[in-house]
C-alpha cells in the first residue's frame, strides 16, 4: 500500500482503484483459455494470455467498444473463419498477414500463448509485460516483448511491442494489428476519420464502394466486405459516433493502415489496422538482422465527444 493510501485513509486495498485478475475458462468453446480481467475505473478489458496477450474485450464506462465475432473465444483454433474471435485486438503475423500460400490466414502469432513476466495493478494503474515467442526447429527464433499499460482513470490502453531476432540469420517478418470496432460505436451515421495521403481499394468491389469508404451505414443481410489500404500522415485513424457521443482512436508508430468494413448483418464491424505492409500484391516483408530489434507502439483511446442525437 502506498504512503498516500495510508495517509488519506480512504481505501485499504488498491483494487478499489485498479485491478488485474488472472482466470481460466472452465467450460464452453473457450475451455482452458487463460485470461486477464483488467479494470482502471473507466476502462474494463480482457486480455487473452492464451493468445499473444491480445485484447479480447473492451468497455468504456460500460459501453462496448470492440467487435466480438459469432465464434467468440474458441480453443483450440480451427480454420480461421470458424475460429476467428475478432475482439478489440487480434495480432496478425509474424509469418503472414492476409492470405499467403502455405500459411494460416493472417499468420500464427495470435495462436501463440503469452508468457507473462510482470503483472502489476495498484492505485496508479495496471502494467502487464509478456513474451510471445515465434520459433521453429532449424528455423526462426523471433520474440515479441509486449507491454500493455493503462493509468488509473485513463481512457487509453498503451501497447508497446519489441520484436527481436534471436536467431543467427536474417529473419523476415510482417505484422498487422487487427483492431476491430463494433456496435454501438459502429452504427448508421458514424464515420471513419483519418488524415490520409493515399488510399487504395483492395479489389473491384471496394473500388465500386470507394465513395462511401468512410461512411458507416446500417447493416444489411449478406453484404460483401470491403477493404482499403491507407497511408496516413500521422499514424492515426478513428471511428466517431456523434449520436452516442463516443470516439475510438488508434494512434500508431506505423503509418500504413488497412481499413476493414463489413456491413453484413451479424458481422457488423469496422477494422482500423496499423501494419508494416499492406496485403496481397502489396505485401512486403521487413528484415531483422541477427540480434536486431524493432519497436511498434499503439495507443487505443475511447473518449466521450459532443453528443448530437
N, C-alpha and C positions, 0 to 999 in steps of 0.2 A: 504493500500500500504506500502511495506517495505521501510525502510530508504535507502537501496541500490537502489531500483527502483527510489525513489525521487532524489537520488544523481546523478545517471548516466543519467537520463532523456531520456533513450532510449525507454521506454514503459510507458504508463499510465494506463494500465489495464493488470493484471496478466493472463487474458485469452489468451493473445498472446503467453504465455508460456505453461500453463496447464489449462484445463477446465474440469468441470463435470456438465452436464446438464440433469435434470430430465424431461422426456417426457412421454406422454401417447399415445398409438396407438389408432387411431380413426376409422380404417376400416380394412377389411380383416380378415383372420383367427386368427390373434393375437389381435383382437379388445379388448380394455380395459387394455391390458398389460401395466405395468409401468416399464419404462426402464431408465437407466442412461448411457449417452454417455460420455466417458472419452477420453481425448487426453493429451499426455505428450510431444509432439514434435517429438516423434519417434514411439510410440505405439498409436493406436486408438483401443478402445474396448468398448463393450456394455455389461452392467450388467442388469440382469432381477430382478428388485425389486419384481416382482410378483412371482418369482421362486427362493427363497432362496439366492438371490444375486449371482446366478450363472453367468458365463461369456458366453454370447450368441455368440458374435463375437470377433475376434481379427485380427488386421492387423499390420504388422511390416514394417515400411517405405513403406506403400502402398501395400505390398504383403499379401494376405490372408494366415492365419495360420491354423485356425480351420476347422472342418468339419460341415457343416450345412445339415441336412437330408432333404429329399424331403418334409417332413412335415412342416419344418420351425417352426416359432412361432405359436402355436395353443392353443387358450383358448376358453372354459375350456378344460382341457385334457380329451381325450377319453382313450381307452385301449392303453397300452404302444406302441405297434408297429405303431398305427395310429396317435400318437401324440408326440412321442419322437423327440425333435428338435435337439438332439445331442448338437451342439455348442462346444465352446472351453472347457467348464467345466460344467458337469451335475453331481450334488451331489446325491449319492445313499445312502440310509439308512433312518432313523436310525433303523427301524424295520426289514428291509430285504435288502440284496444285492443278485443279481441274482434272481433265481426263488425259492420262499419259499411258501409252501402251505398256503393259507389264506391271502396272502399279494400281493399287487401290485408288478409287476416285478420291481426290483431294489428299492422297498420301496417308501414311500410317501413324504420324506423330500423335494424333488425338487418342489413339488406342494404347499409347504407352503410359503405364502408371507413373505418377509423380512420386518422388522420394522426398518427403518433407524434411528440411534441415532446420527450419525455425518456424515457430508458431507463437506469436505474442499478441495478447489483447490486454489493454489497460485503459486508463482514463483518457489517454492521448489518442488512441486509435488502434488499428489492427495491422499487423505485418505478418505475411506468410512468405517463406522462401522455400523453393523446392528445386530439385534437379530432375530433368527429363532426359534420358539417355537413348540415343538412336544408334544402335550398334549391330554389327554382324561379324561372325567368324570369317576371317580373311577379308573383311570389308570395312565399312565405315565405323568411325568412333567419334560421333558428334554428341555434344552435350548442350542442353539449354539450362541455364540457371534462371529460373523465373521468380521474380519478386512482385507480389501484389500488396499494395498498401492503401489504406483509407484512414483519414483522420476522423476523430470524434465529431459528429455533426456535419460531416462533409457531404457534398453532392457528388464526389468524384471517387473513382477507383483508378489508381495509378499502377500500370503494369510495366515492368522492365524485363526484357529477355536478353540475356547474354549468351550468344551462340558461339561455342568454341570447338575447334577441330583438334581432337586429341590423338589423331592418327599420325602416321609417319608418311603421309602422302597428301597431295591436294585433294580436297573434297568439294563437290558441288552441292548446293542446296537451294531451295526456294521456300518461301513462306507466304501464307495468306491468312490474315486474321478475320475469320468469318463472323463478323459482328451482326447480329440479327435483331431487328426491332419489330415488335408485334403490337397487336391491339391492346389497349385503346389509343396509344400514340399513333400507330398506323391505322388511319381511318379516312374516309372520304373527306377531302378538304385539307388534309395535311400536305406538307411539301417537303421535298428533299432540297437541301441548301448546301452550296459549296462554291468555292472560288476556283473554277476550272479553267485551265489554259488549253486543254484539249479533251475532247470526248469522242469516243468511237463506239458504234454499236457492235455487239458481238456477232450478230447474224442478220439475215434479211428481215426477220420478224421484228427484231429490235430496231432496225433502221426504219421500218414502217411506222413504229410507235414512238420514234425519237422526239417528236414534237411534244409528247406527254411524258417524257422521260422523268421529269422532276415532280410530276403531279402524283398524288395518291388518290385513286378512285375507289369506289365501293367494290367489294368482291363480286365476282361472277363465277358461275359454275364452270369448272374445267378450262379455265383460261390458261394459255401458254405463258411461261415465264419470259422475261426479257432481262438482258444483262448489258451493261455499258462499262467501258474502260475509260476512266478519268485520270488525267494528270492534274494535280491540284497545285495551287501556288503556295499553300500554307500547310498541307497535310491534314486538313480538317474537312469533315462532312457532318451534316446534321439532318435530323427529321424534326420538323416543327409542327405542332398541332395547337393552333390558337383556340380552337373550340373547347379544349380541355385545359389549356394553359400549361402545356408541357413541351420542353425541348430536350432532345437527346443528341449529344455531340460526341463524335470520335475525333480526337486530336492525336496525330501520329508523327513519329520521326520519319516515316515513309511518305512519299509524295504520290505514289500511284495508288489508285483505288479501283476495285470492281464494285459496281452497284448492281445488286440483285433485286429484281422486282417481281413479285408474284401476286396476281390478283385472284388466284384460284380460291374458291370457297374452301375453307378448312386448311389451306396452305397460304395464308394471307400474311405477307411479310415484305419488309424492305431490308436488304443487306447492305451494310456500309463496310467495305472490306479492304483495309490497307494491305498492301502486298509488295513484295520485292519485284514482282513481274506480273504482267497481265497473262491471260490464259491462251490456250490453243496455239495458233501460229505465232502469237506474240510472246510465247513463253521463252524466257531466258534465265538460265541458272546463274547464281552467284558462285564464286570460288573462294574457298578459305584455304590458305597455306597451312602446313603443319604448325600447330601451336598458336595460330592466329584466332582472333575472335572479332565479333561484331555485335553491337548492341542496338536493339529496337526498343522504342518507348511508345506507349499508348496511354492516353487518358480517356476514360469513359465518364462523361458527365451528364447527369439528368438534372434539369432545373425547371423551376416554375417560370412561366413567361406571362405577359399580359393575356388575360382571359377574354376571348371575344366569341361568345356562343352564338 
